[in-house]
């Protein structure tokens, strides 16, 4: 586990723009069971692509999309171990990766962005893709 004081600013990059944190598997399961509407979950990470592309891309998308998910949530790889494991179970058949992003609609996975879709892309590229995802699934 990473020291909380190290990752707190990384958590805040998302919670400061409206993301709620799921810290346990129960929180993930309770939310997605029988949930109507859209939930966008970011599996956050300490890596450079999370800092340079994923989190800034998410913020860009939220600022530039006319459609937004009903619920924004995040779990932190390396710390929220049970919550991350539950999200990863729910995004099968995609393999575990962090950072990554999952869009659920009515509790079902409808879109997934793996780490290899984030690496090598800049924040605007990630954000533009997320705008398309939000426009498609959240209207």
C-alpha positions as CSV (number, residue, x, y, z in Angstrom):
1,X,0.0,0.0,0.0
2,X,1.1,3.5,-0.8
3,X,1.3,6.0,2.1
4,X,-2.0,7.9,2.2
5,X,-0.2,11.3,2.4
6,X,1.5,10.4,-0.9
7,X,-1.7,9.6,-2.8
8,X,-4.0,12.1,-1.2
9,X,-3.3,14.8,-3.8
10,X,-3.9,12.2,-6.6
11,X,-7.2,11.2,-5.0
12,X,-8.2,14.9,-4.7
13,X,-7.6,15.5,-8.4
14,X,-10.8,13.5,-8.9
15,X,-12.8,14.1,-5.7
16,X,-12.4,17.9,-6.2
17,X,-14.3,17.6,-9.5
18,X,-17.2,15.5,-8.0
19,X,-15.9,11.9,-7.8
20,X,-16.9,9.9,-4.8
21,X,-14.5,7.3,-3.5
22,X,-15.4,3.6,-3.2
23,X,-13.0,2.2,-0.6
24,X,-14.5,-1.2,-0.2
25,X,-16.0,-4.0,-2.3
26,X,-19.3,-3.5,-0.5
27,X,-19.5,0.1,-1.6
28,X,-18.9,-0.9,-5.2
29,X,-21.4,-3.7,-5.1
30,X,-24.1,-1.7,-3.2
31,X,-23.9,1.1,-5.7
32,X,-24.0,-1.0,-8.9
33,X,-26.6,-3.5,-7.7
34,X,-29.9,-2.4,-9.1
35,X,-28.5,1.0,-10.0
36,X,-30.4,2.8,-12.8
37,X,-28.4,5.2,-14.9
38,X,-24.7,5.7,-15.7
39,X,-21.7,5.3,-13.4
40,X,-18.2,6.2,-14.6
41,X,-15.5,4.5,-12.4
42,X,-11.8,5.5,-12.7
43,X,-9.3,3.0,-11.3
44,X,-6.7,5.6,-10.2
45,X,-3.0,5.0,-10.0
46,X,0.3,6.6,-9.0
47,X,1.9,6.1,-12.4
48,X,2.9,8.8,-14.8
49,X,0.2,8.1,-17.4
50,X,-2.4,8.6,-14.7
51,X,-0.9,11.9,-13.7
52,X,-0.1,13.1,-17.2
53,X,-3.1,11.8,-19.2
54,X,-5.8,9.9,-17.3
55,X,-6.8,12.3,-14.5
56,X,-6.3,15.5,-16.7
57,X,-8.2,13.8,-19.5
58,X,-11.1,13.0,-17.2
59,X,-11.3,16.6,-16.0
60,X,-11.1,17.9,-19.6
61,X,-14.0,15.6,-20.6
62,X,-16.2,16.8,-17.7
63,X,-15.5,20.4,-18.7
64,X,-16.2,19.8,-22.4
65,X,-19.1,17.4,-22.6
66,X,-22.7,18.3,-22.6
67,X,-23.6,14.9,-21.2
68,X,-22.2,13.6,-17.9
69,X,-22.5,10.3,-16.1
70,X,-25.0,10.2,-13.3
71,X,-22.4,9.1,-10.8
72,X,-18.6,9.7,-10.9
73,X,-16.6,7.2,-8.7
74,X,-13.0,6.3,-8.2
75,X,-11.0,3.5,-6.6
76,X,-7.3,3.6,-6.0
77,X,-5.1,0.8,-7.2
78,X,-2.6,-0.2,-4.5
79,X,-4.7,1.1,-1.7
80,X,-8.4,0.4,-2.1
81,X,-7.5,-3.2,-2.7
82,X,-11.0,-4.8,-2.1
83,X,-12.8,-2.1,-4.1
84,X,-10.4,-2.3,-7.0
85,X,-10.7,-6.1,-7.0
86,X,-14.5,-5.8,-7.2
87,X,-14.4,-3.3,-10.1
88,X,-12.0,-5.6,-11.9
89,X,-14.3,-8.5,-11.4
90,X,-17.1,-6.4,-12.9
91,X,-15.1,-5.4,-15.9
92,X,-14.2,-8.9,-17.0
93,X,-13.3,-10.0,-19.7
94,X,-10.9,-7.1,-19.7
95,X,-7.6,-7.8,-17.8
96,X,-6.6,-5.8,-14.7
97,X,-4.9,-2.5,-15.5
98,X,-4.4,0.8,-13.8
99,X,-5.1,3.4,-14.6
100,X,-8.3,2.3,-16.4
101,X,-11.9,3.6,-16.7
102,X,-15.2,1.8,-16.8
103,X,-18.6,3.1,-17.8
104,X,-21.6,1.2,-16.4
105,X,-25.2,1.7,-17.4
106,X,-27.9,0.2,-15.3
107,X,-25.2,-1.8,-13.4
108,X,-23.8,-3.3,-16.6
109,X,-20.4,-2.6,-18.2
110,X,-20.9,-0.8,-21.5
111,X,-17.4,0.7,-22.2
112,X,-13.9,0.1,-20.9
113,X,-10.6,2.0,-21.4
114,X,-7.5,0.0,-20.6
115,X,-4.1,1.3,-19.6
116,X,-2.7,0.6,-23.1
117,X,-5.4,3.0,-24.4
118,X,-4.1,5.7,-22.1
119,X,-0.3,5.2,-22.4
120,X,1.2,7.3,-25.2
121,X,-1.8,9.6,-25.5
122,X,-2.1,13.1,-24.0
123,X,-4.8,14.4,-21.8
124,X,-6.8,16.0,-24.6
125,X,-6.8,12.8,-26.6
126,X,-8.2,10.9,-23.6
127,X,-10.6,13.7,-22.9
128,X,-11.9,13.8,-26.4
129,X,-12.5,10.1,-26.3
130,X,-14.3,10.4,-23.0
131,X,-16.5,13.2,-24.4
132,X,-17.6,10.8,-27.1
133,X,-18.3,8.1,-24.5
134,X,-20.3,10.4,-22.3
135,X,-22.3,11.7,-25.3
136,X,-23.1,8.2,-26.4
137,X,-24.0,6.6,-23.0
138,X,-25.2,9.5,-20.9
139,X,-27.9,11.2,-22.9
